[in-house]
Amino acid sequence: NQKLGQVKLHGYLRTWWTDPRLAFNSSCSDSITISEDFSSTSRPAFEKIWKPDLYIDNLVEYTQEGVDMLEIKPDGTVFMSSQLSFQVKSSINLAKLPYDEHICQIKVASYSHSASRMRVIPRRGMIGSGNSGIGLVAAPLTHAIWTIGPTTSGAGFETAGVAETVEFSSGSAWDYVSLQIPFARRPEYYIHQVIYPSLLFLLVSYLQFWVDPAIAPARSFLAVVPVLIQMSLQHTLYNGLPEGAQNMWLADWVMMTIYLCIIAACEFGLVQYLLSREQRHAANLAGLRKAREVADRLFKACNQDGLTLLEMLAECNAQEASAHPVPMAPSQQRAHQQGCRFQLPEESHASATDSRAVTATGPHGGPTLMRSHWRQCRDALKGEAAQEAKGGEEQRDPAAAPPSDEGSCEGGGAADDE
C-alpha cells in the first residue's frame, strides 16, 4: 500500500537457538518434533519449552495463520517455524515514480532480553553490526505492479541479513536484525495510462494555433477540454499516492502539462481580445475613409467662404428649418435667397426633434447644428457629389454670383454679406 507506506507479507518466521537443558541421547532419536496443536497431547510440553520473545519492531498488524512447530536436536539446538500473515511499516520513496525502487525491512528484536543476556543475529551470521548470514529466502514471486526480489528472471532469491546493535540512553544495548525484501515498480501502467495521454492532450491543446482565429468555438474547445482532461488525470493519479510535500517525478510531469495547457488557453483568450480590437479599428478606419471625400469638400467650402465649420452647418440647418418658418437674421436670409446647395432630404426633417440633437442660440438668434444635424449635412454632401458625377446641372438663382471653383455654396460668402 504505497499510499499508507505499508507492506503485507505471508510466510514463515523461522528461528534457531541453543538450549543445553534440552540435550538428549542421540541413540534414542535424531530429533524430537513438537507442534502447538490444541487437540494434541503435546501442547503442555510445547508450552514448557523456553522460546525467545521476539517481536517485529515495525509491525502494523499480525495474524497467525497456522500452528507453531518445534524441532529439538540431541545437542540442544532448537528450530521453530511459525506461519504468519503480518503487515509492516515501510519507508517508500516515490520521488522517481514510476521508476521507483524500494526495500521493505522486517526488523526483529528481543522484547525483554538486552544484548548482555541474549544476542540476536541473522541465520549463520556473525555477532555485531553489519551484513551477514541469511536474512530472507523466497520462492519465485510474481506481481502485476511490482518486481519482487533482486533479480527480474522470476527465480527465487535470497537476501543477506542486516544486524545492528543499538545503545539506549539507559546504557543497555539491544540487537536488531533486519530481513530485507527489495521490490521495484513496473512502470508500464503509469506510462500508458498517465504519461502518454497527458502528452497527447497537451499536443491537442496546441493544435488551436493552426485553427483560424475567427472560428472561436473550435479554438475554445481545443483550449479548454485538454485542461479538464489533464485535471482529471491528476486527480486519478493522486488517489493512489500519499498526501504530503514529497516531490514526485510523475506528479511534476502532470503538473507541467497542466501549466502548458493553461498557457495555451490564456493565449486563446488574448487572441480573441486582440481580434475584437482589430475588428473595431478596421470598422473605424473604413468609416473614416468613406467620409474623407465629403469632409474634404466641406472644409474647402468653409475655407473659401471664410466661415467656421459650425457656421457653415448652421446655414445648412436653416434649410431644414425652412419647412417651419422662424425669424432669421439678415445674413441668414441672404444665404437662403442665394440657395445653399447643402439641401437636406425630406425625411431628415423628422429628425429635427430628436432628443439627441441639442441646439443653442447663435449670434443672430438662429439655431446651431449639433451631432444629428452634422450627420444629415454629411449625407447631403455625399448626395450632391453623386449628382455632380452624373453631370446634372443645378438651377441657379439669377441674382447669385458666379460659382467658385472650390466652394460648395453659390454666391458670395460671409465676407460679401458683410
C-alpha positions in Angstrom: 0.0 0.0 0.0 2.0 2.9 -1.3 -0.4 5.5 0.0 0.0 4.3 3.6 3.6 3.1 3.2 2.8 -0.4 4.3 3.7 -3.9 3.0 1.7 -7.1 3.8 3.5 -10.4 3.8 2.6 -14.1 4.1 5.3 -16.5 5.1 7.2 -18.4 7.8 9.2 -16.9 10.6 11.9 -19.4 11.5 14.3 -19.1 14.4 17.1 -21.2 15.8 18.7 -21.2 19.3 20.6 -23.5 21.6 19.3 -24.6 25.0 21.7 -27.1 26.7 18.9 -28.2 29.1 17.1 -29.8 26.1 20.1 -32.0 25.1 19.4 -35.8 24.9 21.0 -39.0 23.9 21.1 -39.3 20.2 20.8 -43.1 20.3 17.1 -42.7 21.0 16.3 -40.4 18.1 17.9 -37.9 15.7 15.3 -35.2 16.6 12.1 -34.6 18.5 9.3 -32.7 16.8 6.6 -30.9 18.9 3.7 -29.0 17.4 1.4 -26.5 19.0 -1.9 -28.3 18.3 -4.7 -27.6 20.7 -6.1 -31.0 20.1 -2.8 -32.7 20.7 -1.4 -34.1 23.9 1.9 -32.4 23.2 0.6 -29.0 23.9 1.7 -29.0 27.6 5.3 -29.9 26.6 5.3 -27.2 23.9 4.3 -24.5 26.4 7.0 -25.6 28.9 9.9 -25.2 26.5 11.7 -21.8 26.7 11.3 -19.7 23.5 12.9 -16.3 22.7 10.4 -13.4 23.0 11.0 -12.0 19.6 8.8 -9.2 18.2 8.7 -7.2 14.9 9.6 -3.6 15.7 7.8 -2.0 12.7 4.7 -4.3 12.9 1.3 -2.8 12.0 -0.9 -5.9 12.0 -0.3 -9.5 12.9 -2.2 -12.7 12.3 -1.0 -16.3 13.0 -2.4 -18.5 10.2 -1.2 -21.9 11.3 0.4 -23.8 14.2 3.9 -23.5 15.5 6.3 -26.4 15.1 9.4 -27.1 17.3 12.3 -29.5 16.3 14.9 -30.3 19.0 18.3 -31.8 18.1 20.3 -34.0 20.5 22.8 -31.2 21.2 20.0 -28.9 22.4 19.6 -26.9 19.2 16.0 -25.9 18.7 14.3 -24.9 15.4 10.9 -23.2 15.5 8.7 -22.3 12.5 5.6 -20.2 12.6 3.2 -19.4 9.7 2.4 -15.7 9.8 0.5 -13.0 8.0 1.7 -9.6 9.0 1.7 -6.0 7.8 4.8 -3.8 8.4 5.5 -0.1 8.1 8.0 0.5 5.3 9.7 3.7 4.0 8.5 4.2 0.4 10.2 7.0 -1.5 8.2 8.0 -4.6 10.5 10.7 -5.9 11.3 8.6 -9.1 7.7 7.4 -9.7 7.0 5.4 -11.9 10.7 4.2 -11.9 10.9 3.9 -8.1 12.6 1.1 -6.2 12.2 0.2 -2.5 13.4 -2.1 0.2 11.0 -3.4 2.8 12.6 -4.2 6.1 11.2 -6.6 8.8 13.0 -5.5 12.0 13.2 -8.3 14.5 14.4 -7.9 18.1 14.1 -9.4 21.6 11.4 -7.7 23.7 12.8 -8.4 27.2 16.5 -9.5 26.8 19.2 -7.0 26.0 22.4 -7.8 24.2 24.2 -8.6 27.5 21.8 -11.5 28.1 20.9 -12.7 24.5 22.4 -12.0 21.1 20.1 -11.8 18.0 21.9 -12.5 14.7 20.9 -13.5 11.2 20.9 -17.2 10.3 24.6 -18.3 10.1 25.6 -14.7 10.6 28.2 -13.0 12.8 27.7 -11.2 16.1 27.8 -7.5 15.7 26.6 -4.8 13.3 26.8 -5.4 9.5 25.5 -7.6 6.7 26.0 -11.3 7.3 24.2 -14.6 7.1 20.8 -15.2 5.6 18.0 -12.7 6.1 15.2 -13.8 3.8 14.7 -16.7 1.5 11.8 -16.6 -1.0 10.3 -18.8 -3.8 9.6 -17.2 -7.2 7.2 -14.3 -6.6 5.1 -12.6 -9.3 3.1 -9.4 -9.1 1.2 -7.3 -11.6 2.7 -4.0 -10.4 5.9 -4.9 -8.6 9.0 -6.9 -9.5 9.9 -8.6 -6.2 13.5 -9.6 -5.4 16.9 -8.5 -6.6 16.5 -10.2 -10.0 13.9 -9.9 -12.7 14.3 -13.5 -14.0 11.3 -14.7 -11.9 13.5 -17.2 -10.0 13.7 -17.4 -6.2 16.0 -15.2 -4.3 17.9 -15.0 -1.0 18.9 -11.8 0.8 21.5 -11.2 3.5 20.6 -10.3 7.0 21.5 -6.9 8.4 22.4 -6.8 12.1 22.6 -3.7 14.2 23.3 -3.1 17.9 21.6 0.0 19.2 22.6 1.6 22.5 20.0 3.5 24.5 20.3 6.3 27.0 19.9 3.9 29.9 23.2 2.3 29.0 21.8 -1.0 27.7 22.3 -2.3 24.1 19.8 -4.2 22.1 20.3 -6.3 18.9 18.1 -5.7 15.8 18.1 -7.9 12.8 16.5 -6.6 9.5 15.2 -9.0 7.0 15.1 -7.1 3.6 12.8 -7.6 0.6 13.7 -5.4 -2.4 11.0 -4.6 -4.9 10.7 -2.3 -7.9 7.7 -0.9 -9.8 6.7 -2.0 -13.2 6.3 1.4 -15.0 4.1 0.3 -17.9 0.9 1.2 -16.2 1.8 4.8 -15.5 3.4 5.2 -18.9 0.4 4.1 -20.8 -2.3 5.5 -18.5 -0.8 8.8 -17.4 2.3 9.9 -19.4 1.2 9.1 -22.9 -2.4 10.6 -22.5 -1.1 13.7 -20.8 1.4 14.3 -23.7 -1.2 13.7 -26.4 -3.8 16.0 -24.9 -1.0 18.7 -24.5 -0.4 18.4 -28.2 -4.1 18.6 -28.9 -4.4 21.9 -26.9 -1.7 23.4 -29.1 -3.5 22.4 -32.3 -5.6 25.5 -31.9 -2.6 27.6 -33.2 -3.4 26.1 -36.6 -7.1 27.0 -36.5 -8.4 30.2 -37.9 -8.8 32.7 -35.0 -12.2 33.7 -36.4 -13.5 30.2 -35.6 -13.9 30.8 -31.9 -16.0 27.7 -31.0 -13.4 25.3 -32.4 -10.5 27.1 -30.7 -12.3 27.3 -27.4 -12.9 23.5 -27.5 -9.3 22.8 -28.2 -8.2 25.2 -25.4 -10.5 24.2 -22.6 -11.2 20.5 -22.9 -7.5 19.4 -22.6 -7.2 21.3 -19.4 -10.2 19.5 -17.9 -8.8 16.1 -19.0 -5.4 16.9 -17.5 -7.0 17.8 -14.2 -8.9 14.5 -14.2 -5.6 12.6 -14.8 -4.0 14.4 -11.9 -7.0 13.6 -9.6 -6.8 9.9 -10.6 -3.0 9.8 -10.0 -3.2 11.3 -6.5 -6.0 8.9 -5.5 -3.3 6.2 -5.1 -0.5 8.4 -3.8 0.2 9.6 -0.3 -0.6 13.2 0.7 2.3 15.4 1.6 5.1 17.6 0.3 7.1 14.9 -1.3 8.3 15.7 -4.8 7.4 13.0 -7.4 8.6 13.0 -10.9 5.3 11.8 -12.4 3.3 14.4 -10.4 5.6 17.1 -11.6 5.2 15.8 -15.2 1.4 16.0 -15.0 1.5 19.5 -13.3 3.8 20.7 -16.1 1.4 19.6 -18.8 -1.4 21.3 -17.0 0.5 24.6 -16.8 1.3 24.4 -20.6 -2.4 23.7 -21.4 -3.5 26.7 -19.3 -0.9 28.9 -21.1 -2.4 27.8 -24.4 -5.9 28.6 -23.1 -4.7 32.0 -22.0 -3.3 32.6 -25.5 -6.7 31.8 -26.9 -8.3 34.5 -24.8 -5.6 37.0 -25.7 -6.0 36.3 -29.4 -9.8 36.8 -29.2 -9.4 40.1 -27.3 -6.9 41.4 -29.9 -9.0 40.2 -32.7 -12.0 42.1 -31.4 -9.9 45.3 -31.1 -8.7 44.8 -34.7 -12.2 44.5 -35.9 -13.3 47.7 -34.2 -10.3 49.6 -35.5 -11.0 48.3 -39.1 -14.6 49.4 -38.8 -13.5 52.9 -37.7 -10.9 53.1 -40.4 -13.5 52.1 -43.1 -15.8 54.8 -41.8 -13.1 57.5 -41.9 -12.1 56.5 -45.5 -15.8 56.6 -46.5 -16.3 60.1 -45.1 -13.0 61.6 -46.2 -14.1 63.0 -49.6 -17.2 64.6 -48.0 -15.1 66.1 -45.2 -12.6 67.5 -47.7 -15.3 69.2 -49.7 -16.9 70.6 -46.6 -13.6 72.1 -45.3 -12.8 73.6 -48.7 -16.2 75.3 -48.7 -15.6 76.6 -45.2 -12.1 78.0 -46.2 -13.5 79.6 -49.4 -16.3 81.4 -47.6 -14.3 82.3 -44.6 -16.7 80.5 -42.3 -16.2 78.2 -39.4 -17.5 74.7 -39.6 -20.3 75.4 -37.1 -21.3 78.5 -39.0 -21.5 76.6 -42.3 -23.5 73.8 -40.7 -25.8 76.4 -39.1 -26.7 77.7 -42.6 -27.5 74.1 -43.6 -29.6 73.7 -40.5 -31.5 76.8 -41.6 -32.5 75.0 -44.8 -34.0 72.2 -42.7 -35.9 74.7 -40.5 -37.4 76.5 -43.6 -40.2 74.0 -43.5 -41.2 75.6 -40.2 -40.8 79.4 -40.7 -38.8 81.1 -37.9 -37.3 84.6 -37.7 -34.0 84.7 -39.4 -31.1 87.2 -39.3 -30.4 89.3 -42.4 -27.3 87.2 -43.3 -29.2 84.0 -43.0 -32.0 85.4 -45.2 -29.4 86.3 -47.9 -27.9 82.9 -47.7 -31.3 81.4 -48.0 -32.1 83.6 -51.1 -28.8 82.7 -52.7 -29.7 79.0 -52.5 -27.4 76.9 -50.4 -26.6 73.7 -52.2 -26.5 71.7 -48.9 -30.1 70.6 -49.3 -31.3 68.0 -46.8 -33.6 65.1 -47.7 -37.2 65.5 -46.8 -37.2 62.6 -44.3 -34.4 64.3 -42.4 -36.9 66.9 -41.1 -38.4 64.3 -38.8 -35.1 64.0 -37.0 -35.0 67.7 -36.1 -37.0 66.9 -33.0 -34.6 64.1 -32.0 -33.8 64.4 -28.3 -30.1 63.9 -29.1 -30.0 67.0 -31.4 -29.2 69.7 -28.8 -29.5 73.3 -30.2 -28.4 76.6 -28.9 -28.9 80.3 -30.0 -26.2 81.8 -32.1 -25.1 85.4 -32.5 -28.0 86.2 -34.9 -30.6 84.2 -32.9 -30.5 81.2 -35.3 -30.1 77.5 -34.2 -26.6 76.0 -34.1 -26.2 72.5 -35.6 -25.1 69.7 -33.3 -24.5 66.0 -33.8 -27.6 64.7 -35.6 -27.7 67.7 -38.0 -24.0 67.1 -38.7 -24.8 63.6 -39.9 -27.6 64.9 -42.1 -25.4 67.5 -43.8 -22.7 64.9 -44.4 -25.3 62.7 -46.2 -26.4 65.7 -48.2 -22.9 66.4 -49.4 -22.5 62.8 -50.4 -25.7 63.0 -52.4 -24.5 66.2 -54.1 -21.2 64.6 -55.1 -23.2 61.7 -56.7 -25.3 64.2 -58.7 -22.3 66.1 -60.0 -20.7 62.9 -61.1 -23.7 62.3 -63.3 -23.2 65.7 -65.0 -26.5 67.1 -63.8 -27.0 70.8 -63.9 -28.5 72.5 -60.9 -30.8 75.5 -61.3 -29.1 78.7 -60.0 -30.6 81.9 -58.7 -30.1 84.7 -61.3 -29.2 87.1 -58.6 -26.4 84.9 -57.3 -22.8 85.4 -58.0 -20.8 83.1 -60.3 -19.9 79.8 -58.6 -16.5 79.4 -57.1 -14.2 76.6 -58.4 -13.6 75.1 -54.9 -16.7 76.3 -53.0 -19.6 74.2 -52.2 -22.2 77.1 -51.9 -23.1 79.6 -54.6 -23.0 83.3 -54.2 -20.8 85.4 -52.0 -19.5 84.2 -48.7 -19.7 85.7 -45.3 -17.2 88.4 -46.4 -19.7 89.6 -49.2 -22.5 89.7 -46.7 -20.5 91.9 -44.5 
